[in-house]
Amino acid sequence: MLTPDITIMSVGTEITYGNSMEPDNGWVECLNQKWDRNIVLEETSKVSELTLQSETEQRPHKVSFYVQKDRAEDITRSVSTCLKERGLDVKIIYSGGMDLDILPQCAGKGQALAYLHDKFKAEGKLPENTLVCGDSGNDADLYTIPDVHGVMVSNAQEELLQWHGIYAKNNPKIIHAKERCAAGIIEAIGHFNLGPSISPRDVTDLSDSKLETFDPAYEVVKFYLFYERWRLAEVENSELYLANLKAVCDLNFLIPVTYIHQRSLALHVHPTFLF
C-alpha cells in the first residue's frame, strides 16, 4: 500500500508524518495536559469489570479495555468521575460493543483532524476537500468537524448508526453508504464528486486514461495493478496501456519509461513528481 503523508492513529492520540512516522510534537504537548497514564491504570485496576486489552493496543495517551455492553454506560460514568477527582481531564469512548478507550480530553480522531486543519490553514495549505469515513463509535467525532464530507459504511456498528440518527440524519454532507467497507468509501467519493467512483481493481480497460480527468495518484494505483496483472500474464495489450499513459502525462511532470522484458518491468518517475 502507498504510505500516507500524514497518519492519525490510536483513536486520534497520535499524528505522524511520512515513512519515518515522525510524531507531531505540538499534538503531543496538547495531549499531555491533565493526563497521567499511571493514575488511569491505578484507578481502573479497582474496577473488576474492566479487562485490560493486550499490550499492542496500549499507547502513551490511550488506555484500552474490554467491558460488557450492558455495563459500559455506568462504568464510563463512574470512572470519569473518579479520574476527575484525581485531577485528570479525560475522554472515555465506548465502541464496537465491547471496547472502552480512555484518552486525554483533547484527543480523538475528530480533534486530531481539526488540529491538522487549523495547522494547514495557518500555513495557507488547507485541503480543498476532506472526506471522513467510519464504522464505529470512536469515529463519531470525525463528523463534527466543519466543512468535511462524511460517510458511514453500510456495515457500521450500531452505536455509530445511532449517533447518525440523532445528530446527522438530515445533514446532506454526511451519508450512510449502501456499500460495505472500502466500497462504501468509493461510493461516497462518487456521491460528493470528489474523484473516480470506481475502484482501480474494477477497471477492466486500464488504457482508458483521459487528460481531462487525469488524477496522478489514481493512475499510479492503476499502474501497480497493471504491473500485478502483467506479472500474472493477464494483460493482453500492455503496449496500448503504456502508450495511453504516456500520452496523458506532461513530460515535465511525470516521465514513465517502462521496460518490459521477459521477467522485469520498471517505472522511472521524475523526482519532482509528488503526491
N, C-alpha and C positions, 0 to 999 in steps of 0.2 A: 504494500500500500504506500501511496505517497505520504510523506511525513508532513503534517500540518505546520504552517509557520508559527501558529500560536495554539497552545493546548490548554483547555480548562479541565481539570481533573479533580477526582476525590470530592465530589459533591460541591465543587466550587471553592475548595480550600487551597488549590494550587493553580497557578498560572505560570506556564513555561514557554520558552521561545526556542525555535529551531531544533535541529538534530541533536544538539547538546543538551536540550531541555533546561536551558538557563532559567532559573527562577526569577520572578518579578519581585524585587526586594521591597518595593513600595506596597505591594499587596501583603507581603509577609508582615510588615510593620502594622498594617491595619488589623490583621488577624490577631496579633499579639495583645491587642487592647482588651483588658479584663478577661484574659484567658489563662488558665493554668491546667494543663492536661493531668498533672498529678492529683489535683483536687478533684477533677472529674472522675478519675479512676477510684479514688478513695471513697467518694460518696456513693458512686454506683455499685461498688462492691458490697454495699449494705443492702442492696435490692436483689433478693434471691430470684426474682422473676426475670431479671436481665441476664442474658447469656452473652458473654463477650465473643465477638466474631474472631476469626483466625487472624494471626499476626499480619498476613498480607493485606488485610482490609483496614488496618490501623495506620493512621498518618499523624504527623505532628499536630495538626489542627482538626482532626476528626477521630472521634472515638465511636466505634460501631458495635451494636448489639443485635441480638435476636430477641423478640418479645412476642408473646401470644397476642393475636389480633384483638381479642376481647378485653385485654388489659392495657393496650397501648395508650389509650387516652388518659386513663387515671395515672399511669406511671409517668407519662410525659408531664402531666401537671405537677405531680409531687416532686419529681427530680428537678424540674425547672425552678420550683420554689426553694428547694434545698440549696441548689447551686447559687441562686441569687442571694441567699442568706450568707453564703461563703464569700460574697464579693465578686462573683463572676457574672458576666453578661453573655448568655448562651442562646443558641437556637437549637431546637430539637425537631428533627424531621423524621416522620414515620412514612415508610413506603414499602411497596411490594408485598404487603400483607404480613410482613414479619420483621422488616429491617428498621432499626431505630438508630439514627446518627445524631451525635451531639457535636455541635460546631460553635465557633465564635459567632456572636450575634451578627457581625458584618459579613459573614461568609454566606455561601450559597451560589448556585450556578447563575442565577439572575443578577446578584450583586457583583459577581466577577465580570459578567458581561457588561454591566453598567459601568464598572470601573474602567474596562477597556475602551468603551465608547467615549467616556469622558477624556481618557488619555489621548485617544486618536483625534478627538475634536480639538483639544488644546494644541495638537501638532498639525492641525489642518488636514488630517487624513481620515476623517470619519467615512466608513464604508457607505456606498450608495444604498445598499440593501443588506439586511440581516435576516436570515431565516433560522428560527429556533425550532428544535424538534425534540419530542419527548415521549416517554411511555410509562412514567411512574410519578409518584407524588413528589419526589425530590427534584422534578423538572418544573414544577408549577411556577417557581419564581421567574423562570425564563420568560413567561408570557406576560409578566407585569412590566417589562421594560418598554418604554415608549418607542414608537417608530420601528418596531420589528414585526415581521410576518411570523406566524407560528403554525405548527401542525402537530396534532396528536395522532399518532398512527392508530390504525383500527384495533390493534391488539394491546392498546394501552391499559394499564392497571385500573382497577375500579376507583381508587382514590383520586386519580388524575381526571377521570371522566366525571366524577362528582364535582371536582373543582371547576371543570369546564362548564358544567350545567349551572352552577351558581354564579360564577364570575365572568364567563366569556362566551356564553351561548349565543348572544346577539352581536358579538364582535366580528365584523367581516374580515378582519386581518388574522383571525385565528380559526382554523378549520380542524374538524375531526375527519381524517382521511378514510377512504373506503378500503385502501390497501394496507397490508401489514408491513411492519419493519421498514427496510430501506425503500421498498416500493411505495410506501406512504410518503416518504420524503420526496421521491421523484414526482409523485402526484402533486405535491404542494409546489414544487419548483415550476411545474406547468401551470397550476392554478393561479399563481401570482405572477406569471410571466417573467420569472427570474432566470430562465435558461432552458436548455433542452429538457423535455419532459419524458425522455425515454432513456433507459439505462444503456450505456455503450454495449453491454453484453447482449442486448436485444436487437442491436443494429445488425441487420443481415448484409446490407450493402455498405461496406467500410469505405468505399470510394466516394460516397456521397458527402463531400465537403464543399461548402459554398462560401465564397468570400464574404457575402453579406451577413451570414450567420456564424462566421468562424469564431470559435471560442478556443483559445490556445490550450487551456487546461483540459477541456473536454477532448480535444484532438490528441493530446499526449496519452490520455487514458485509452482512447481508441487505438493508438499506436501500440501500446503494451498488449492490448487484446489481440491486435493483428499479429504481433510477434508470437503470442501464445498459440494462436490458431495456425500460424505458418509453421511453427516447430512440429505441430501435430499433423502437418500436411492437409489442413482443412481449408486452405485458401487456394482457389483455382486460378485467380488472375491477380497476383500480387503486384505486378508491374503497373496495372491500371490504378490501384490504390495509391502507390507511391507517386506516380505521375500527378495524380489529382492533388495529393497533399502538397507537393512542391509548388503546384500552380497557385494555390491559395495562400502561400507563405510569402511574406515580404522578405527578400533576401538580406535586408539589413537587420531583420528582427529574429528570424528563425531559419537556420540553414540545415535542413535534414539531408545528409549524404548517406545513403544506405547501400551497404554492400551485402549482396546475397550470394553466398557460396553454398556449398553442399551442406555445411554444418554450422555456419555462422551468419549473424546479422547484427549490424552495429548502427547506432544512430548518433551522429555528431551534432551537437547543439551549440549555437553561437553563445559565448559566455555571458552576453548581456540579456539573454532570454530569462526573465524572471516570472515566477508565479505570484 
